Amino acid sequence: MPVAISVDAPEVSENLRRKRGYTFPFLSDQKAEVIRRYELLHPRGGPDGTDISRPAEFLIDRSATVRWENFTEDIRVRPRAGELLAAARAIR
Amino acid sequence: MVDTAARKRTLAPWMGLLLTLLGALSNGLPFVGFPAAPVPWISLLLSLIGFVVVLLGLWGAFGQSTVYKGKLSGSIAAAFSLLFLAVAIVFFWDARHIPAESASAPQVGQLVPDFRLWDSAGHSVSLTQLFSGSAGKEPPKALLLVFYRGYW
């Protein structure tokens, strides 16, 4: 199950979730505390110099171990679905 | 005596201008649901090629002014294409300007820290709870944590 996390307020995330028709959870980390703990902070990367998360994806199993991850070098470049699905199939 | 009417028009500056404009605009493609994954360089490359074409046109207008006309139009095209090229360069730099200190982010094989955040319906949820599954649904075998930039 995907879980989306950003600094957006719950209302903003809910808007995006509805507009795109997603059914998985969207979590709000408005103070970027979890983003900081995961070492993903992009200082002043947002509009008006706000701190945001860099794009990053982690596939984790039930023991909370990372099984696959992706850090893009270019915000326009998204992860390849094939790699992710292969890693997901390997989890029993 | 040169017959000015016989000098050829050159479309090169305008073709080049169009290319640099397309290059700059193509930076917006990922935002309309067209990810640039296979060719992240395409926007910059288009603009660069366009600018070279404009320069070739200028060279025709100024260097071979007995053959080609269009000194004024060529110069205008060059000014605008330089602007679009600058836009493409700024977008290119900005898209790749991601902090590199994620070296200490969780790596494959490591455990990720638990957390508790508000979901978009106003419920407080933890990573552990997400794994336990919601009412009537089977608990997920895996989670894909997608951190995104927000402000969508």
gemmi code that builds the backbone of each chain (N, CA, C; Angstrom):
import gemmi

chains = {
    "A": [
        ("MET", (0.843, -1.196, 0.000), (0.000, 0.000, 0.000), (0.879, 1.247, 0.000)),
        ("PRO", (0.609, 2.157, -0.916), (1.385, 3.400, -0.911), (0.933, 4.314, 0.223)),
        ("VAL", (1.870, 5.096, 0.743), (1.570, 6.111, 1.750), (2.293, 7.379, 1.324)),
        ("ALA", (1.531, 8.444, 1.059), (2.145, 9.686, 0.583), (2.393, 10.623, 1.751)),
        ("ILE", (3.580, 11.228, 1.778), (3.949, 12.109, 2.889), (4.525, 13.412, 2.327)),
        ("SER", (4.012, 14.546, 2.831), (4.557, 15.842, 2.416), (4.311, 16.871, 3.514)),
        ("VAL", (4.773, 18.093, 3.281), (4.566, 19.165, 4.263), (3.203, 19.842, 4.095)),
        ("ASP", (2.441, 19.393, 3.095), (1.127, 19.999, 2.858), (0.188, 19.783, 4.057)),
        ("ALA", (-0.706, 20.752, 4.283), (-1.712, 20.625, 5.340), (-2.701, 19.521, 4.960)),
        ("PRO", (-3.351, 18.874, 5.962), (-4.298, 17.784, 5.669), (-5.349, 18.168, 4.626)),
        ("GLU", (-5.869, 19.418, 4.689), (-6.907, 19.844, 3.727), (-6.343, 19.854, 2.308)),
        ("VAL", (-5.102, 20.334, 2.175), (-4.459, 20.406, 0.854), (-4.256, 18.996, 0.297)),
        ("SER", (-3.787, 18.082, 1.176), (-3.556, 16.691, 0.756), (-4.870, 16.016, 0.378)),
        ("GLU", (-5.923, 16.305, 1.164), (-7.229, 15.711, 0.911), (-7.761, 16.147, -0.457)),
        ("ASN", (-7.509, 17.421, -0.766), (-7.884, 17.970, -2.061), (-7.209, 17.235, -3.202)),
        ("LEU", (-5.885, 17.074, -3.064), (-5.088, 16.383, -4.082), (-5.548, 14.931, -4.212)),
        ("ARG", (-5.768, 14.279, -3.048), (-6.159, 12.876, -3.030), (-7.485, 12.687, -3.780)),
        ("ARG", (-8.439, 13.590, -3.503), (-9.748, 13.485, -4.151), (-9.666, 13.745, -5.638)),
        ("LYS", (-8.900, 14.794, -5.971), (-8.801, 15.196, -7.373), (-8.230, 14.062, -8.222)),
        ("ARG", (-7.230, 13.347, -7.655), (-6.602, 12.255, -8.401), (-7.297, 10.915, -8.192)),
        ("GLY", (-8.245, 10.877, -7.256), (-8.971, 9.638, -7.005), (-8.163, 8.569, -6.280)),
        ("TYR", (-7.159, 8.979, -5.502), (-6.346, 8.014, -4.757), (-7.096, 7.558, -3.513)),
        ("THR", (-6.890, 6.282, -3.144), (-7.566, 5.768, -1.952), (-6.584, 5.463, -0.830)),
        ("PHE", (-5.304, 5.604, -1.079), (-4.310, 5.314, -0.028), (-4.109, 6.566, 0.837)),
        ("PRO", (-3.509, 6.381, 2.054), (-3.404, 7.524, 2.973), (-2.406, 8.597, 2.521)),
        ("PHE", (-2.782, 9.846, 2.801), (-1.893, 10.993, 2.613), (-1.603, 11.569, 4.001)),
        ("LEU", (-0.338, 11.622, 4.370), (0.026, 12.106, 5.699), (0.665, 13.482, 5.622)),
        ("SER", (0.349, 14.306, 6.634), (0.860, 15.678, 6.674), (1.971, 15.807, 7.704)),
        ("ASP", (3.110, 16.270, 7.241), (4.260, 16.512, 8.119), (4.597, 18.000, 7.998)),
        ("GLN", (3.694, 18.837, 8.528), (3.792, 20.278, 8.276), (5.037, 20.915, 8.865)),
        ("LYS", (5.554, 20.342, 9.961), (6.793, 20.895, 10.536), (8.015, 20.157, 10.015)),
        ("ALA", (7.821, 19.251, 9.066), (8.895, 18.475, 8.441), (9.718, 17.696, 9.466)),
        ("GLU", (9.061, 17.248, 10.563), (9.792, 16.526, 11.603), (10.204, 15.128, 11.138)),
        ("VAL", (9.237, 14.409, 10.550), (9.552, 13.057, 10.062), (10.505, 13.147, 8.864)),
        ("ILE", (10.256, 14.149, 8.004), (11.115, 14.362, 6.835), (12.560, 14.590, 7.291)),
        ("ARG", (12.722, 15.359, 8.371), (14.048, 15.612, 8.933), (14.644, 14.323, 9.504)),
        ("ARG", (13.802, 13.557, 10.224), (14.290, 12.327, 10.854), (14.747, 11.325, 9.782)),
        ("TYR", (14.107, 11.351, 8.633), (14.477, 10.468, 7.523), (15.589, 11.082, 6.667)),
        ("GLU", (16.103, 12.248, 7.091), (17.204, 12.940, 6.380), (16.824, 13.265, 4.938)),
        ("LEU", (15.615, 13.784, 4.761), (15.137, 14.063, 3.403), (14.816, 15.544, 3.204)),
        ("LEU", (15.244, 16.386, 4.176), (14.855, 17.796, 4.098), (15.519, 18.497, 2.922)),
        ("HIS", (14.715, 19.251, 2.198), (15.253, 20.134, 1.162), (15.029, 21.557, 1.684)),
        ("PRO", (16.058, 22.124, 2.363), (15.850, 23.433, 2.983), (15.506, 24.495, 1.945)),
        ("ARG", (14.490, 25.269, 2.236), (14.042, 26.380, 1.367), (13.764, 25.914, -0.066)),
        ("GLY", (13.347, 24.653, -0.213), (13.076, 24.133, -1.565), (11.686, 24.485, -2.071)),
        ("GLY", (10.807, 24.938, -1.163), (9.431, 25.233, -1.550), (9.238, 26.703, -1.872)),
        ("PRO", (8.006, 27.069, -2.210), (7.725, 28.483, -2.502), (7.980, 29.343, -1.262)),
        ("ASP", (8.432, 30.554, -1.455), (8.718, 31.498, -0.371), (9.734, 30.956, 0.632)),
        ("GLY", (10.653, 30.143, 0.144), (11.742, 29.680, 1.007), (11.322, 28.720, 2.100)),
        ("THR", (10.187, 28.015, 1.921), (9.778, 27.050, 2.929), (10.570, 25.750, 2.766)),
        ("ASP", (10.709, 25.038, 3.916), (11.408, 23.757, 3.877), (10.443, 22.686, 3.383)),
        ("ILE", (10.900, 21.850, 2.462), (10.061, 20.767, 1.951), (10.846, 19.463, 1.963)),
        ("SER", (10.181, 18.393, 1.535), (10.866, 17.104, 1.411), (11.435, 16.993, 0.003)),
        ("ARG", (12.607, 16.363, -0.107), (13.060, 16.005, -1.448), (12.225, 14.806, -1.888)),
        ("PRO", (12.071, 14.558, -3.190), (11.321, 13.374, -3.587), (12.129, 12.115, -3.213)),
        ("ALA", (11.458, 11.156, -2.560), (12.120, 9.903, -2.193), (11.060, 8.833, -1.971)),
        ("GLU", (11.384, 7.586, -2.323), (10.446, 6.487, -2.134), (11.153, 5.342, -1.417)),
        ("PHE", (10.479, 4.775, -0.419), (11.014, 3.626, 0.321), (9.975, 2.513, 0.315)),
        ("LEU", (10.377, 1.343, -0.124), (9.513, 0.173, 0.004), (9.948, -0.553, 1.266)),
        ("ILE", (9.038, -0.672, 2.243), (9.418, -1.317, 3.504), (8.531, -2.526, 3.777)),
        ("ASP", (9.145, -3.553, 4.395), (8.370, -4.755, 4.736), (7.826, -4.605, 6.161)),
        ("ARG", (7.161, -5.682, 6.640), (6.467, -5.586, 7.938), (7.418, -5.387, 9.114)),
        ("SER", (8.712, -5.682, 8.926), (9.666, -5.444, 10.005), (10.216, -4.016, 9.924)),
        ("ALA", (9.664, -3.193, 9.004), (10.090, -1.800, 8.783), (11.485, -1.715, 8.168)),
        ("THR", (11.906, -2.812, 7.524), (13.193, -2.815, 6.836), (13.022, -2.312, 5.401)),
        ("VAL", (13.951, -1.467, 4.962), (13.896, -0.952, 3.595), (14.269, -2.063, 2.619)),
        ("ARG", (13.401, -2.334, 1.633), (13.680, -3.377, 0.643), (14.045, -2.783, -0.709)),
        ("TRP", (13.649, -1.557, -0.920), (13.953, -0.857, -2.178), (13.796, 0.620, -1.894)),
        ("GLU", (14.621, 1.430, -2.544), (14.465, 2.870, -2.341), (14.878, 3.606, -3.596)),
        ("ASN", (14.424, 4.830, -3.698), (14.741, 5.625, -4.880), (14.900, 7.086, -4.488)),
        ("PHE", (16.063, 7.640, -4.816), (16.275, 9.083, -4.652), (16.558, 9.643, -6.039)),
        ("THR", (15.662, 10.441, -6.569), (15.881, 10.958, -7.912), (16.947, 12.058, -7.897)),
        ("GLU", (17.616, 12.217, -9.019), (18.599, 13.299, -9.144), (17.979, 14.497, -9.853)),
        ("ASP", (16.753, 14.306, -10.320), (16.084, 15.343, -11.101), (14.600, 15.229, -10.769)),
        ("ILE", (14.015, 16.311, -10.255), (12.629, 16.200, -9.779), (11.661, 15.851, -10.888)),
        ("ARG", (12.093, 15.984, -12.150), (11.198, 15.639, -13.259), (11.249, 14.151, -13.574)),
        ("VAL", (12.250, 13.459, -13.003), (12.430, 12.036, -13.319), (11.815, 11.184, -12.217)),
        ("ARG", (10.813, 10.388, -12.570), (10.099, 9.552, -11.605), (10.695, 8.150, -11.579)),
        ("PRO", (10.424, 7.397, -10.465), (10.976, 6.038, -10.401), (10.381, 5.121, -11.477)),
        ("ARG", (11.139, 4.085, -11.814), (10.668, 3.093, -12.790), (9.799, 2.068, -12.074)),
        ("ALA", (8.582, 1.882, -12.579), (7.629, 0.988, -11.928), (8.151, -0.448, -11.892)),
        ("GLY", (8.870, -0.875, -12.933), (9.340, -2.260, -13.031), (10.217, -2.660, -11.862)),
        ("GLU", (11.185, -1.792, -11.544), (12.114, -2.046, -10.432), (11.346, -2.225, -9.128)),
        ("LEU", (10.426, -1.287, -8.912), (9.648, -1.275, -7.676), (8.811, -2.546, -7.557)),
        ("LEU", (8.139, -2.923, -8.659), (7.269, -4.096, -8.616), (8.068, -5.367, -8.369)),
        ("ALA", (9.254, -5.439, -8.956), (10.100, -6.616, -8.736), (10.468, -6.729, -7.265)),
        ("ALA", (10.819, -5.580, -6.661), (11.180, -5.592, -5.232), (9.967, -5.950, -4.380)),
        ("ALA", (8.775, -5.456, -4.782), (7.561, -5.726, -4.007), (7.185, -7.208, -4.075)),
        ("ARG", (7.394, -7.827, -5.258), (7.042, -9.252, -5.412), (7.935, -10.143, -4.563)),
        ("ALA", (9.149, -9.636, -4.270), (10.090, -10.439, -3.488), (9.717, -10.471, -2.004)),
        ("ILE", (8.772, -9.621, -1.599), (8.363, -9.586, -0.192), (7.212, -10.565, 0.033)),
        ("ARG", (7.437, -11.472, 0.978), (6.401, -12.480, 1.276), (5.687, -12.120, 2.562)),
    ],
    "B": [
        ("MET", (26.850, 46.712, -57.771), (25.606, 47.085, -57.086), (24.792, 45.832, -56.764)),
        ("VAL", (24.418, 45.701, -55.460), (23.668, 44.518, -55.049), (22.169, 44.766, -55.206)),
        ("ASP", (21.527, 43.818, -55.817), (20.072, 43.919, -55.954), (19.436, 43.408, -54.658)),
        ("THR", (18.921, 44.329, -53.816), (18.428, 43.926, -52.486), (17.229, 42.996, -52.578)),
        ("ALA", (16.417, 43.190, -53.613), (15.211, 42.371, -53.725), (15.549, 40.911, -53.987)),
        ("ALA", (16.737, 40.670, -54.553), (17.115, 39.305, -54.892), (17.685, 38.541, -53.699)),
        ("ARG", (17.926, 39.263, -52.586), (18.492, 38.562, -51.436), (17.461, 37.617, -50.830)),
        ("LYS", (17.965, 36.517, -50.346), (17.039, 35.480, -49.864), (16.629, 35.738, -48.422)),
        ("ARG", (15.402, 35.403, -48.149), (14.896, 35.390, -46.777), (15.456, 34.138, -46.100)),
        ("THR", (15.744, 34.245, -44.807), (16.131, 33.015, -44.114), (15.196, 32.777, -42.933)),
        ("LEU", (14.732, 31.539, -42.865), (13.794, 31.194, -41.787), (14.524, 30.701, -40.546)),
        ("ALA", (15.871, 30.545, -40.687), (16.641, 29.941, -39.592), (16.412, 30.611, -38.242)),
        ("PRO", (16.449, 31.952, -38.145), (16.260, 32.550, -36.815), (14.909, 32.212, -36.201)),
        ("TRP", (13.877, 32.145, -37.063), (12.531, 31.865, -36.527), (12.379, 30.410, -36.143)),
        ("MET", (12.953, 29.517, -36.953), (12.923, 28.093, -36.595), (13.656, 27.881, -35.269)),
        ("GLY", (14.803, 28.536, -35.171), (15.600, 28.411, -33.946), (14.859, 28.950, -32.739)),
        ("LEU", (14.193, 30.096, -32.946), (13.431, 30.709, -31.853), (12.345, 29.758, -31.373)),
        ("LEU", (11.657, 29.122, -32.338), (10.597, 28.179, -32.007), (11.147, 27.015, -31.185)),
        ("LEU", (12.321, 26.516, -31.589), (12.940, 25.394, -30.863), (13.283, 25.778, -29.427)),
        ("THR", (13.878, 26.981, -29.244), (14.231, 27.381, -27.873), (12.974, 27.549, -27.030)),
        ("LEU", (11.901, 28.049, -27.662), (10.635, 28.227, -26.927), (10.068, 26.872, -26.515)),
        ("LEU", (10.067, 25.918, -27.463), (9.570, 24.569, -27.162), (10.399, 23.951, -26.037)),
        ("GLY", (11.712, 24.165, -26.104), (12.599, 23.627, -25.069), (12.220, 24.157, -23.701)),
        ("ALA", (12.024, 25.485, -23.624), (11.675, 26.103, -22.338), (10.312, 25.604, -21.861)),
        ("LEU", (9.349, 25.529, -22.771), (7.989, 25.098, -22.399), (7.947, 23.637, -21.976)),
        ("SER", (8.804, 22.813, -22.589), (8.744, 21.374, -22.315), (9.080, 21.067, -20.861)),
        ("ASN", (9.652, 22.044, -20.133), (9.892, 21.853, -18.705), (8.592, 21.673, -17.940)),
        ("GLY", (7.483, 22.127, -18.527), (6.200, 22.015, -17.845), (5.542, 20.662, -18.035)),
        ("LEU", (6.076, 19.819, -18.943), (5.446, 18.531, -19.253), (5.219, 17.637, -18.030)),
        ("PRO", (6.230, 17.508, -17.113), (5.986, 16.634, -15.968), (4.797, 17.086, -15.122)),
        ("PHE", (4.446, 18.380, -15.200), (3.360, 18.890, -14.380), (1.991, 18.662, -15.017)),
        ("VAL", (1.972, 18.209, -16.271), (0.693, 17.869, -16.891), (0.612, 16.364, -17.137)),
        ("GLY", (1.326, 15.612, -16.293), (1.212, 14.158, -16.329), (2.050, 13.472, -17.381)),
        ("PHE", (3.120, 14.137, -17.837), (3.999, 13.521, -18.818), (5.414, 13.503, -18.243)),
        ("PRO", (5.745, 12.429, -17.485), (7.055, 12.417, -16.834), (8.192, 12.392, -17.851)),
        ("ALA", (9.247, 13.136, -17.547), (10.370, 13.258, -18.475), (11.427, 12.191, -18.204)),
        ("ALA", (11.020, 11.106, -17.528), (11.997, 10.109, -17.081), (12.997, 9.647, -18.142)),
        ("PRO", (12.559, 9.318, -19.358), (13.545, 8.785, -20.300), (14.532, 9.843, -20.788)),
        ("VAL", (14.134, 11.091, -20.840), (14.996, 12.119, -21.429), (15.001, 13.422, -20.618)),
        ("PRO", (15.624, 13.400, -19.435), (15.614, 14.625, -18.638), (16.369, 15.784, -19.304)),
        ("TRP", (17.208, 15.468, -20.290), (18.021, 16.501, -20.930), (17.287, 17.168, -22.084)),
        ("ILE", (16.124, 16.645, -22.464), (15.507, 17.053, -23.727), (15.200, 18.548, -23.786)),
        ("SER", (14.720, 19.118, -22.664), (14.350, 20.534, -22.664), (15.565, 21.409, -22.943)),
        ("LEU", (16.654, 21.083, -22.227), (17.869, 21.874, -22.394), (18.439, 21.689, -23.797)),
        ("LEU", (18.416, 20.438, -24.263), (18.977, 20.128, -25.582), (18.215, 20.859, -26.694)),
        ("LEU", (16.872, 20.831, -26.610), (16.047, 21.528, -27.606), (16.407, 23.004, -27.669)),
        ("SER", (16.515, 23.628, -26.498), (16.807, 25.051, -26.449), (18.208, 25.341, -26.989)),
        ("LEU", (19.160, 24.473, -26.660), (20.537, 24.679, -27.139), (20.594, 24.583, -28.659)),
        ("ILE", (19.941, 23.540, -29.210), (19.930, 23.370, -30.667), (19.275, 24.583, -31.321)),
        ("GLY", (18.136, 25.019, -30.732), (17.435, 26.183, -31.260), (18.316, 27.409, -31.296)),
        ("PHE", (19.089, 27.608, -30.225), (19.949, 28.787, -30.152), (21.040, 28.725, -31.217)),
        ("VAL", (21.575, 27.530, -31.443), (22.601, 27.365, -32.483), (22.010, 27.690, -33.859)),
        ("VAL", (20.768, 27.233, -34.091), (20.109, 27.517, -35.373), (19.920, 29.029, -35.547)),
        ("VAL", (19.526, 29.707, -34.467), (19.377, 31.166, -34.531), (20.713, 31.817, -34.892)),
        ("LEU", (21.782, 31.350, -34.234), (23.114, 31.918, -34.503), (23.517, 31.700, -35.956)),
        ("LEU", (23.179, 30.513, -36.489), (23.475, 30.240, -37.901), (22.741, 31.231, -38.789)),
        ("GLY", (21.464, 31.511, -38.437), (20.673, 32.468, -39.192), (21.286, 33.858, -39.131)),
        ("LEU", (21.745, 34.234, -37.950), (22.387, 35.539, -37.768), (23.650, 35.638, -38.604)),
        ("TRP", (24.393, 34.553, -38.609), (25.637, 34.517, -39.373), (25.328, 34.732, -40.864)),
        ("GLY", (24.183, 34.144, -41.288), (23.746, 34.344, -42.676), (23.412, 35.801, -42.932)),
        ("ALA", (22.656, 36.411, -42.000), (22.187, 37.781, -42.204), (23.330, 38.788, -42.172)),
        ("PHE", (24.279, 38.573, -41.259), (25.359, 39.551, -41.104), (26.598, 39.186, -41.912)),
        ("GLY", (26.981, 37.900, -41.851), (28.217, 37.465, -42.505), (28.065, 37.384, -44.018)),
        ("GLN", (26.881, 37.001, -44.465), (26.655, 36.873, -45.902), (25.482, 37.749, -46.307)),
        ("SER", (25.587, 39.052, -45.953), (24.448, 39.947, -46.141), (24.147, 40.203, -47.619)),
        ("THR", (25.059, 39.789, -48.501), (24.751, 39.925, -49.927), (23.801, 38.824, -50.377)),
        ("VAL", (23.786, 37.732, -49.616), (22.939, 36.603, -49.990), (21.617, 36.601, -49.215)),
        ("TYR", (21.726, 36.849, -47.882), (20.528, 36.764, -47.034), (20.162, 38.127, -46.461)),
        ("LYS", (18.881, 38.326, -46.249), (18.453, 39.520, -45.515), (17.967, 39.124, -44.125)),
        ("GLY", (17.498, 40.074, -43.368), (16.955, 39.751, -42.046), (17.864, 40.096, -40.890)),
        ("LYS", (18.603, 41.228, -41.008), (19.475, 41.637, -39.895), (18.639, 41.987, -38.664)),
        ("LEU", (17.576, 42.748, -38.877), (16.758, 43.189, -37.746), (15.967, 42.023, -37.152)),
        ("SER", (15.243, 41.295, -38.038), (14.418, 40.190, -37.530), (15.305, 39.131, -36.879)),
        ("GLY", (16.476, 38.886, -37.474), (17.404, 37.900, -36.913), (17.855, 38.299, -35.519)),
        ("SER", (18.105, 39.613, -35.342), (18.567, 40.090, -34.037), (17.473, 39.957, -32.987)),
        ("ILE", (16.230, 40.266, -33.399), (15.103, 40.132, -32.461), (14.935, 38.670, -32.057)),
        ("ALA", (14.984, 37.772, -33.066), (14.861, 36.334, -32.783), (15.966, 35.890, -31.843)),
        ("ALA", (17.182, 36.418, -32.052), (18.313, 36.021, -31.217), (18.102, 36.456, -29.775)),
        ("ALA", (17.598, 37.675, -29.577), (17.383, 38.182, -28.223), (16.373, 37.309, -27.479)),
        ("PHE", (15.249, 36.988, -28.159), (14.219, 36.177, -27.499), (14.694, 34.743, -27.257)),
        ("SER", (15.416, 34.198, -28.232), (15.864, 32.813, -28.050), (16.873, 32.723, -26.911)),
        ("LEU", (17.669, 33.794, -26.729), (18.611, 33.813, -25.606), (17.841, 33.794, -24.281)),
        ("LEU", (16.749, 34.534, -24.257), (15.898, 34.567, -23.062), (15.330, 33.175, -22.768)),
        ("PHE", (14.779, 32.513, -23.813), (14.195, 31.177, -23.621), (15.263, 30.167, -23.218)),
        ("LEU", (16.471, 30.325, -23.790), (17.572, 29.428, -23.419), (17.896, 29.605, -21.941)),
        ("ALA", (17.921, 30.879, -21.495), (18.202, 31.155, -20.083), (17.151, 30.498, -19.198)),
        ("VAL", (15.879, 30.582, -19.598), (14.792, 29.959, -18.834), (15.014, 28.445, -18.749)),
        ("ALA", (15.364, 27.842, -19.904), (15.587, 26.388, -19.929), (16.744, 25.999, -19.012)),
        ("ILE", (17.810, 26.819, -18.989), (18.965, 26.516, -18.138), (18.583, 26.615, -16.664)),
        ("VAL", (17.831, 27.668, -16.318), (17.407, 27.847, -14.921), (16.542, 26.671, -14.467)),
        ("PHE", (15.565, 26.267, -15.304), (14.702, 25.127, -14.962), (15.524, 23.858, -14.802)),
        ("PHE", (16.475, 23.665, -15.715), (17.307, 22.461, -15.678), (18.092, 22.412, -14.368)),
        ("TRP", (18.703, 23.544, -14.019), (19.499, 23.608, -12.797), (18.608, 23.376, -11.587)),
        ("ASP", (17.442, 24.036, -11.585), (16.535, 23.972, -10.454), (16.010, 22.550, -10.225)),
        ("ALA", (15.691, 21.843, -11.332), (15.141, 20.493, -11.218), (16.163, 19.525, -10.621)),
        ("ARG", (17.459, 19.815, -10.838), (18.497, 18.907, -10.350), (19.132, 19.404, -9.065)),
        ("HIS", (18.652, 20.546, -8.579), (19.223, 21.121, -7.368), (18.520, 20.522, -6.157)),
        ("ILE", (18.918, 19.291, -5.822), (18.320, 18.564, -4.715), (19.425, 18.361, -3.686)),
        ("PRO", (19.151, 18.619, -2.397), (20.226, 18.485, -1.408), (20.822, 17.085, -1.411)),
        ("ALA", (22.133, 17.008, -1.293), (22.826, 15.725, -1.402), (23.027, 15.055, -0.057)),
        ("GLU", (22.583, 15.696, 1.044), (22.908, 15.150, 2.371), (22.060, 13.949, 2.765)),
        ("SER", (21.279, 13.408, 1.798), (20.469, 12.238, 2.101), (21.301, 10.965, 2.240)),
        ("ALA", (22.634, 11.119, 2.288), (23.511, 9.962, 2.466), (23.172, 9.235, 3.761)),
        ("SER", (22.655, 9.967, 4.763), (22.330, 9.338, 6.036), (20.853, 8.941, 6.116)),
        ("ALA", (20.130, 9.067, 4.992), (18.748, 8.586, 4.951), (18.769, 7.054, 5.047)),
        ("PRO", (17.648, 6.427, 5.465), (17.633, 4.958, 5.574), (18.043, 4.283, 4.255)),
        ("GLN", (18.926, 3.295, 4.363), (19.403, 2.569, 3.187), (18.721, 1.197, 3.121)),
        ("VAL", (18.823, 0.545, 1.981), (18.259, -0.791, 1.816), (18.868, -1.722, 2.873)),
        ("GLY", (18.016, -2.458, 3.574), (18.480, -3.356, 4.625), (18.392, -2.744, 6.010)),
        ("GLN", (18.264, -1.404, 6.074), (18.155, -0.736, 7.373), (16.689, -0.590, 7.784)),
        ("LEU", (16.475, -0.357, 9.092), (15.125, -0.118, 9.590), (14.797, 1.363, 9.450)),
        ("VAL", (13.534, 1.653, 9.116), (13.122, 3.064, 9.095), (12.515, 3.397, 10.464)),
        ("PRO", (12.705, 4.642, 10.925), (12.120, 5.014, 12.216), (10.593, 5.087, 12.153)),
        ("ASP", (9.950, 4.701, 13.245), (8.488, 4.813, 13.324), (8.122, 6.298, 13.425)),
        ("PHE", (6.904, 6.621, 13.102), (6.456, 8.020, 13.207), (4.966, 8.063, 13.437)),
        ("ARG", (4.478, 9.229, 13.798), (3.034, 9.449, 13.953), (2.697, 10.773, 13.294)),
        ("LEU", (1.765, 10.736, 12.326), (1.388, 11.946, 11.588), (-0.133, 11.999, 11.430)),
        ("TRP", (-0.641, 13.161, 11.018), (-2.066, 13.315, 10.742), (-2.330, 12.927, 9.297)),
        ("ASP", (-3.391, 12.112, 9.091), (-3.759, 11.818, 7.708), (-4.718, 12.898, 7.199)),
        ("SER", (-5.112, 12.812, 5.934), (-5.877, 13.902, 5.323), (-7.318, 13.934, 5.820)),
        ("ALA", (-7.735, 12.893, 6.578), (-9.077, 12.894, 7.149), (-9.049, 13.390, 8.594)),
        ("GLY", (-7.840, 13.764, 9.063), (-7.718, 14.313, 10.409), (-7.462, 13.283, 11.497)),
        ("HIS", (-7.102, 12.040, 11.101), (-6.763, 11.012, 12.086), (-5.261, 10.941, 12.280)),
        ("SER", (-4.873, 10.726, 13.537), (-3.458, 10.544, 13.834), (-3.097, 9.087, 13.590)),
        ("VAL", (-2.103, 8.836, 12.721), (-1.723, 7.443, 12.434), (-0.221, 7.255, 12.556)),
        ("SER", (0.169, 6.053, 13.004), (1.594, 5.735, 13.101), (1.927, 4.692, 12.036)),
        ("LEU", (3.218, 4.522, 11.801), (3.681, 3.531, 10.831), (3.185, 2.138, 11.239)),
        ("THR", (3.292, 1.847, 12.548), (2.843, 0.553, 13.065), (1.359, 0.327, 12.767)),
        ("GLN", (0.558, 1.392, 12.974), (-0.878, 1.277, 12.695), (-1.148, 1.032, 11.213)),
        ("LEU", (-0.370, 1.682, 10.351), (-0.558, 1.500, 8.914), (-0.347, 0.034, 8.537)),
        ("PHE", (0.582, -0.623, 9.236), (0.857, -2.032, 8.957), (-0.210, -2.956, 9.519)),
        ("SER", (-0.974, -2.481, 10.507), (-1.962, -3.364, 11.116), (-3.245, -3.414, 10.283)),
        ("GLY", (-3.356, -2.531, 9.269), (-4.517, -2.572, 8.378), (-5.747, -1.929, 8.993)),
        ("SER", (-6.617, -1.423, 8.136), (-7.825, -0.779, 8.659), (-8.968, -1.789, 8.717)),
        ("ALA", (-10.074, -1.368, 9.310), (-11.226, -2.249, 9.534), (-11.655, -2.955, 8.251)),
        ("GLY", (-11.735, -4.267, 8.297), (-12.233, -5.030, 7.160), (-11.195, -5.298, 6.092)),
        ("LYS", (-10.017, -4.626, 6.197), (-8.990, -4.830, 5.172), (-7.846, -5.659, 5.731)),
        ("GLU", (-7.281, -6.470, 4.873), (-6.151, -7.290, 5.284), (-4.926, -6.391, 5.513)),
        ("PRO", (-4.134, -6.680, 6.556), (-2.951, -5.834, 6.777), (-1.986, -5.929, 5.588)),
        ("PRO", (-1.417, -4.815, 5.151), (-0.517, -4.850, 3.996), (0.799, -5.579, 4.314)),
        ("LYS", (1.331, -6.270, 3.296), (2.618, -6.968, 3.470), (3.774, -5.988, 3.407)),
        ("ALA", (3.525, -4.905, 2.693), (4.590, -3.917, 2.518), (3.958, -2.532, 2.382)),
        ("LEU", (4.742, -1.517, 2.664), (4.289, -0.144, 2.456), (5.283, 0.559, 1.541)),
        ("LEU", (4.761, 1.425, 0.698), (5.633, 2.255, -0.124), (5.510, 3.687, 0.395)),
        ("LEU", (6.526, 4.119, 1.145), (6.511, 5.490, 1.651), (6.954, 6.422, 0.534)),
        ("VAL", (6.042, 7.280, 0.107), (6.348, 8.219, -0.981), (6.455, 9.628, -0.402)),
        ("PHE", (7.686, 10.082, -0.230), (7.871, 11.471, 0.196), (7.833, 12.334, -1.041)),
        ("TYR", (6.984, 13.358, -1.025), (6.894, 14.244, -2.201), (7.000, 15.698, -1.785)),
        ("ARG", (7.257, 16.545, -2.745), (7.596, 17.939, -2.459), (6.430, 18.759, -1.934)),
        ("GLY", (5.206, 18.326, -2.214), (4.051, 19.082, -1.766), (3.796, 20.312, -2.628)),
        ("TYR", (2.896, 21.155, -2.171), (2.492, 22.349, -2.932), (1.947, 21.995, -4.308)),
        ("TRP", (1.217, 20.866, -4.392), (0.608, 20.488, -5.673), (-0.732, 21.144, -5.833)),
    ],
}
model = gemmi.Model(1)
for chain_id, residues in chains.items():
    chain = gemmi.Chain(chain_id)
    for i, (resn, *xyz) in enumerate(residues, 1):
        res = gemmi.Residue()
        res.name, res.seqid = resn, gemmi.SeqId(i, " ")
        for name, pos in zip(("N", "CA", "C"), xyz):
            atom = gemmi.Atom()
            atom.name, atom.element = name, gemmi.Element(name[0])
            atom.pos, atom.b_iso = gemmi.Position(*pos), 0.0
            res.add_atom(atom)
        chain.add_residue(res)
    model.add_chain(chain)
structure = gemmi.Structure()
structure.add_model(model)
structure.setup_entities()
